[in-house]
Amino acid sequence: MIRFVAETGSTNSDLAAQVRAGEAVPEGHWLVADRQSAGRGRQARNWFDSTGNFMGSTLVRMSPRDPSPATLALVAAVAAYEAVAALLAEPAKLRLKWPNDLMLDGAKLSGILLEREGDAIIVGMGVNLAAAPDLPDRKTASLADYGPAPDRDMFAHSLAAAFARELDRWRTYGLEPLARRWESVAHPLGTPLVVQPPGEERIEGAFGGLTPDGALSLRLADGSTRVIHAGDVMLQNEES
């Protein structure tokens, strides 16, 4: 159920257009592009486009029985972790950062973007398999920095299978087991973080785990805790 295309503007936008047009795009369908001319990341950032990297999107059809749609970010993050960790000689170097960034040796390896279209949540993922962008505000990495770059098509199938497994567990068992799994492969409790909530000043604190609804718990210097539902989160040593 993976459709590969040579080039498109954005795989997220393409799936959203199909949903708006009333096409019966099934859950589990993936659209993967060799190149994207208008890829997007979180916070309206452009997404790095390089041949050999993974750039693709899938969709989830929501039902009233499902956990909160926002927690699909954790589903996608754990799935990406599982697909990438299987390729690393030292998977302990791979960590998750809230809500869904994969960090390899403290550098950003991937990004995930969730967008809603009707009853569907479109999940876009980008993973630096062959090359990483040179960003002014953060360190980046690719799997090619740690060995031969994995085959993009094989990785796509591995990621799709991992996402299907995690999605089924999310629906069957709810958020709590997923949150525990996410925390088990995230940076340790107490890790210094810098958070930029929308429209606010930067906040420094320490990672306090996830709240019951999957938000970020940030321990502040005065002993209080701030719950973060949205914002740009960076490790204090992540900035280049």
Secondary structure, 3 states (H helix, E strand, C coil): CEEEEEEECCHHHHHHHHHHCCCCCCCCCEEEEEEECCCECHHHCECCCCCCCEEEEEEEECCCCCCCHHHHHHHHHHHHHHHHHCCCCCHHHEEEECCCEEEECCEECEEEEEEEECCEEEEEEEECCCCCCCCCCCCECCHHHHCCCCCHHHHHHHHHHHHHHHHHHHHHHCHHHHHHHHHHCECCCCCEEEEECCCCCCEEEEEEEECCCCCEEEECCCCCEEEECCCEEEECCCCC
